[in-house]
Amino acid sequence: MSRRIGRIAAGICVSVVTVGCSGGGDAPPTPSASQPSIISGSRPSSPAVLKILEPKTGQVVHGDSTELKLSLKDAKIVPATTTHIVPTQGHVHVYLDNKLVSMNFGLSQQLTNLAPGQHFLRCEFVASDHGPFDPRVITSTTFTSKA
């Protein structure tokens, strides 16, 4: 009997470790018991509308930096990180060439160290727990940097 319980406990441990270690680098934070909406698999929706104002699609920027300017409607940026999710509050994750470059608590920032060539810029308005809304609030553009 004790061997059977030991095997069951070992199986549970392996399952927990496997689930806890799976996933990619862009995944939302691991859920906890205090986040029932995440555990059930559902995420709140947001009325937010996010747009990239600068750089414009197809724009050529000269040098190795450019200013990112965003507009956000029907929501606001909040600096606090919390598990209390409000559909109209959050911050912006900025990805350049599919790499997270910042978690922005504003609507502008300098993009620096741009290599010459075409770049893909994606910005996402996320909830205060860093997780995405459902549907996701994403905008993207491409631009080119020339030395």
HELIX and SHEET records of a PDB file:
HELIX    1   1 SER A    2  CYS A   21  1                                  20    
HELIX    2   2 PRO A   36  ILE A   39  1                                   4    
SHEET    1   A 3 VAL A  49  GLU A  54  0                                        
SHEET    2   A 3 THR A  66  LYS A  73 -1                                        
SHEET    3   A 3 SER A 108  LEU A 111 -1                                        
SHEET    1   B 5 VAL A  60  HIS A  62  0                                        
SHEET    2   B 5 PRO A 132  LYS A 146  1                                        
SHEET    3   B 5 GLY A 117  VAL A 126 -1                                        
SHEET    4   B 5 GLN A  89  LEU A  96 -1                                        
SHEET    5   B 5 LYS A  76  ILE A  77  1                                        
SHEET    1   C 5 VAL A  60  HIS A  62  0                                        
SHEET    2   C 5 PRO A 132  LYS A 146  1                                        
SHEET    3   C 5 GLY A 117  VAL A 126 -1                                        
SHEET    4   C 5 GLN A  89  LEU A  96 -1                                        
SHEET    5   C 5 LYS A  99  ASN A 104 -1                                        
END                                                                             
